[in-house]
Amino acid sequence: MPLLGGIRPPIAVLCVLLLALAGLTAKILGPTEDAVAPQAVLSSQRYFAEDGAIALRASIDERVADLERTAAALNAGRAVKPGRVLSDLGRTYQKWTGTTVVDLESGEVLAARGEHLPLGWLDQDVLVGERALTPRMVRLETGDVRLMTMALLDWADRPQQLLIASSSLSVPAINLGPFRSMSVVAEDGEVLATAGFEQAEALNSDQERKELSFLHRQMTRLADQAAVRTEEHPVRAKEPGSRGYPGVSGTLAGGEYNGRVALAGYASLASADPEDEPSVAAGLGLTVVALLPVVEQQPEEPGRRLFGLAAAGAIVLLGLVAATVLWTTVQRPLLRLFLESRRLARGDLSRPVTIPRRGEAHRVGVALERLRRRLNGEEEASVPAGKVRIGARGPLVVTGVLLLLWCVPVGLLLNRTDGSVSVPATMVNDQRERTDLIADRLRRALNEAQADLVSTSRLLGDGGDDAASRLLEETLVKHPRYQALSLVAPDGSVTARAGAEPHPWSGDEKQPLVRVSGQGGKVPVVQAGAPVPDGDGKVLVGEIRVEFLNSLLARPGLGEVRVVDAAGLTIAASDGFRAFEELPGEALRGLVRAAGVRIGAGPVENGLLLREGGRVTVAAAAPFSGGGVAADIGWTVVSRQDAAGFQITPYEREDRGVLAGLLGLAAAILSLGWIHLVVVRPLRALATGAERLADGDLKTVLYPRYHDEVGAVVRSLELLRQRAQSLRHDQARRSTDAPSVAGAGGR
């Protein structure tokens, strides 16, 4: 018999698969590995660090782009005095700690604003070569590190001047929440800036000061580890096929103090899209580390191991019963038929055929016995029917039912969760803080958009509408966040435009410079305006793409994120939405109203754990707060995600149970389907052919299709058919020869 032919291999494979499933069940349904915290909490710290890295990268790139854009605009116009350059720059952007204009020919400082900038770092490599005018990190005499951004001022009638702006490498101005701290780390592991640590002088006890000292030490140690890990290439640092954050990110576990473990998420600064132009910030080698002390996860109860062993023992027991059923009802009768048919084919017709009692094997046995009697010259007598006439499909159904008795309870009934599942408070807090971070990022993006319009409006001179249109076209190419730019006169008419057809702009001074219109349409219209200096009341209006706003909302680990206006109507979302539709569910609408209530200085973010029926949802709302023209727009960022997606113990147990049930079902389908295809179906065809042969059909040739037990029985039946056919021919020849012999004797 071939190695994979016959009835034995599928039954053996079924036994092996069930034993492997039993071992896997004991592992996955037993106690989990003793991790310091649930995987969901670890992933949340990584996401938080990635959000911080995105905010820092966007802030640095925006500073560099703003300075280069300002220098390009100045170079395109008439020469301006250095003091005027710095004054206009300071009024337009409030993001630099110090600015300086240096004469490159003489090295003289022509103008300076803000903090004093050392110039000892200016050398040949900074001004010429492949990395000329690339931002540098410079340490001041105070020990602080500043990012120096440079741009060249070049007018035809003056020597070249170098515009230098310094900015701090501080932690992004985001809400870190309680107990969390964040650091910006250099390539060598040096902590350049931190935020979130309490001041030792403000603590009231030695115990609190010891814990603060412990956290400082953990931040230093984990920052060194993060700096080493972020040196790895982003592609090699990820699992094959994984995507997500374009840089290197991960989690680290530190020491334990007073029942809490220091967990850190880290993320290197990376370009938003690797296919775009490389980010300036990404080339600085910076890493963001977010540290949070969490309560150490308690080990699972010992009963979990017994539960896993009991489930494994149950599948082993049911597997033994199933294998026994298949062996007694399918394998043994088939092997008996194989031996009996081979004996008859060899010519041993003396002993009666041992007939199986059930199913197709019984039918084949009866046919063999009838053929034996006919070939042996005996009278055909009725052969007693089997006690139980169950086909070969019956044992397969019984075996499948036995395995389903294990698969269904394990996959669908055991370890089920409901609305009472316990969700770590850290997940609710992180949802709230990350939603506030998205709100801050969106507010800053709108402020930057309006600031860009202010910078562009100052370049609109007296060149006429054609010159204004050319400037708007150039600006639209440099700023993909806009879908249209237009110059609107006080009467509402458009004197110059670029991009799509602009929507109307109201000149009412009471309305904010960033506003939303388009109610009743398919897409909200988000507009930002900047009055043109000495422009007789003209306003430069930019329409911001809704797709640009949507891209700022999509972050892993936050679920569905929406931006709603003061009335709770949707403006943008991370997934599909209808313009100005209401939030789904009264709970979310109430959460937005609660977040908008002014407490102290203003509205604050809020998080909530919603339990509705059997579902548990984590939701958060963060209204716009802070500075800039977009602060009073009245928008709120709302996020929600189903807790079933969290990698916490109750949901992991449920998923593991479903996995075990599906694996058991797959093993049953594979093995029983195999038996049905290679044994049961050919056996049914064999029974039909054997009965036709026993009924006298000697013309139909029997061809074996498989080289197994069924094929061997078919070959034996074919030999018996040929023998019966020869016997019939001999009898017919004798019957025709007998009269002629008798006549010859009479003459």
Salt bridges, closest charged atoms under 4 A:
GLU50 OE2 - ARG46 NH1 3.27
GLU50 OE1 - ARG555 NH2 3.04
ASP51 OD2 - ARG434 NE 2.58
ASP51 OD1 - ARG555 NE 2.48
GLU62 OE2 - ARG481 NH2 3.54
ASP66 OD1 - ARG69 NH1 2.71
ASP66 OD2 - LYS95 NZ 2.46
ASP88 OD2 - ARG84 NE 2.94
ASP88 OD1 - ARG91 NH2 2.22
GLU115 OE2 - ARG146 NE 2.77
GLU190 OE2 - ARG139 NH2 2.58
ASP206 OD1 - ARG209 NH1 3.11
GLU211 OE2 - ARG260 NH2 2.11
GLU300 OE1 - ARG653 NH2 2.15
GLU301 OE2 - ARG653 NH2 3.76
GLU340 OE1 - ARG343 NH2 2.54
ASP348 OD2 - ARG351 NH2 3.80
GLU360 OE2 - ARG684 NH1 3.04
GLU369 OE2 - ARG372 NH2 2.88
GLU369 OE2 - ARG373 NE 2.95
GLU378 OE1 - ARG372 NH2 3.71
GLU380 OE1 - ARG370 NE 3.65
GLU380 OE2 - ARG374 NH2 2.96
ASP430 OD1 - ARG180 NH2 2.62
GLU433 OE2 - ARG432 NH2 2.84
ASP440 OD1 - ARG443 NH2 2.77
ASP440 OD2 - ARG444 NE 2.70
GLU448 OE2 - LYS95 NZ 2.75
ASP452 OD1 - ARG69 NH1 2.97
ASP452 OD2 - HIS479 ND1 3.54
ASP452 OD2 - ARG481 NH1 2.66
GLU501 OE1 - ARG497 NH1 2.95
GLU543 OE1 - HIS503 ND1 3.19
GLU560 OE2 - ARG562 NE 2.76
GLU560 OE1 - ARG640 NE 3.12
GLU581 OE2 - ARG562 NH1 3.08
GLU581 OE1 - ARG578 NH2 3.75
GLU582 OE1 - ARG589 NH1 3.94
GLU586 OE1 - ARG589 NE 3.31
GLU586 OE2 - ARG593 NH2 2.70
ASP642 OD2 - ARG615 NH2 3.65
GLU652 OE1 - ARG656 NH2 3.90
GLU654 OE2 - ARG416 NH2 2.84
GLU691 OE2 - ARG363 NE 2.92
ASP695 OD1 - ARG370 NH2 2.97
ASP697 OD2 - ARG692 NE 3.92
GLU709 OE2 - ARG8 NH1 3.33
GLU718 OE2 - ARG721 NH2 2.70
ASP730 OD1 - ARG733 NH2 2.50
